[in-house]
Amino acid sequence: MHARIVDIRSVIRLDAHHAHAWHVLHEAARVEPDEFARIAWYRGDPIAALGQQTAETLVACGRHEEVLAFLRGVSRDLGLEPAPVFAPF
């Protein structure tokens, strides 16, 4: 029996892709709390502001930061951003 040879670069890319996808889905939870709706959005709803591509496609292309910025903008527009906290004097 022989050990399978794995290209470590592909494993690192895959792990980074999963981390970016998780980060986008985590941020999207602020806008859409329903997990099934959130995953459906991630996989199937094109984002007009980002060239009519889905979040999944954008993340796969390495554009996760753009998706995160888009989601943060949606959160701000919906008033979902947390209020700033000021330290006592």
Backbone torsions as a table, in degrees:
resi	resn	phi	psi	omega
1	MET	NA	133.7	-178.0
2	HIS	-108.8	145.5	176.0
3	ALA	-74.2	142.3	177.7
4	ARG	-74.1	135.5	178.4
5	ILE	-90.2	128.7	-178.3
6	VAL	-120.5	131.6	174.6
7	ASP	-78.7	110.3	-175.4
8	ILE	-59.1	-29.0	179.4
9	ARG	-63.7	-37.3	179.2
10	SER	-69.7	-35.1	178.4
11	VAL	-66.9	-42.5	179.4
12	ILE	-64.5	-43.5	178.5
13	ARG	-61.9	-41.9	-179.8
14	LEU	-64.3	-43.4	178.7
15	ASP	-63.6	-41.0	178.0
16	ALA	-64.8	-41.5	178.3
17	HIS	-60.1	-45.9	179.1
18	HIS	-63.5	-40.4	178.6
19	ALA	-63.2	-42.3	179.7
20	HIS	-66.8	-41.9	178.4
21	ALA	-61.5	-44.7	179.6
22	TRP	-61.7	-42.8	-179.2
23	HIS	-61.7	-43.7	178.3
24	VAL	-63.4	-45.9	179.9
25	LEU	-65.1	-35.3	177.0
26	HIS	-64.6	-44.5	178.0
27	GLU	-65.3	-38.3	179.8
28	ALA	-65.1	-24.1	179.3
29	ALA	-63.6	-22.3	177.2
30	ARG	-70.1	-28.9	-178.6
31	VAL	-93.6	-42.1	-177.4
32	GLU	-127.3	101.6	-177.0
33	PRO	-72.4	-22.3	-179.3
34	ASP	-75.4	118.2	-175.0
35	GLU	-60.8	-43.0	-178.4
36	PHE	-66.5	-40.5	177.7
37	ALA	-66.8	-38.2	179.8
38	ARG	-64.6	-43.8	178.9
39	ILE	-68.0	-38.1	176.5
40	ALA	-62.0	-41.7	176.9
41	TRP	-62.1	-48.6	-177.2
42	TYR	-56.7	-42.2	-174.8
43	ARG	-88.5	-29.7	-167.7
44	GLY	-125.2	-13.3	-176.5
45	ASP	-98.2	116.5	177.7
46	PRO	-68.4	144.0	179.7
47	ILE	-100.7	110.2	-175.8
48	ALA	-57.0	-42.8	-176.7
49	ALA	-67.6	-14.0	-178.5
50	LEU	-120.1	39.7	173.4
51	GLY	77.2	26.9	178.2
52	GLN	60.9	28.3	176.9
53	GLN	-104.1	152.8	177.7
54	THR	-77.0	161.1	176.2
55	ALA	-59.9	-39.3	179.7
56	GLU	-59.8	-45.1	179.5
57	THR	-64.7	-43.3	-179.5
58	LEU	-63.8	-42.6	178.0
59	VAL	-63.0	-43.2	179.5
60	ALA	-61.7	-28.6	179.4
61	CYS	-88.2	3.5	179.7
62	GLY	83.8	17.1	-177.5
63	ARG	-104.2	31.8	-177.3
64	HIS	-62.0	-33.7	179.3
65	GLU	-63.3	-35.7	177.7
66	GLU	-67.0	-38.9	177.9
67	VAL	-66.6	-41.7	178.1
68	LEU	-62.3	-43.4	178.4
69	ALA	-62.7	-41.0	177.0
70	PHE	-59.6	-48.0	-178.9
71	LEU	-64.3	-38.2	177.7
72	ARG	-65.4	-36.8	175.7
73	GLY	-65.0	-41.5	176.9
74	VAL	-62.5	-43.2	178.2
75	SER	-58.8	-44.3	178.7
76	ARG	-63.4	-45.6	-178.6
77	ASP	-61.4	-33.0	-179.9
78	LEU	-87.2	-1.9	-179.1
79	GLY	73.3	27.0	-177.6
80	LEU	-94.4	-4.7	179.0
81	GLU	-67.2	138.5	177.1
82	PRO	-65.0	146.6	178.0
83	ALA	-66.1	142.9	178.4
84	PRO	-63.3	143.2	-180.0
85	VAL	-104.3	128.6	179.7
86	PHE	-106.3	136.2	178.3
87	ALA	-73.9	145.8	177.4
88	PRO	-65.3	151.7	-178.9
89	PHE	-75.5	NA	NA
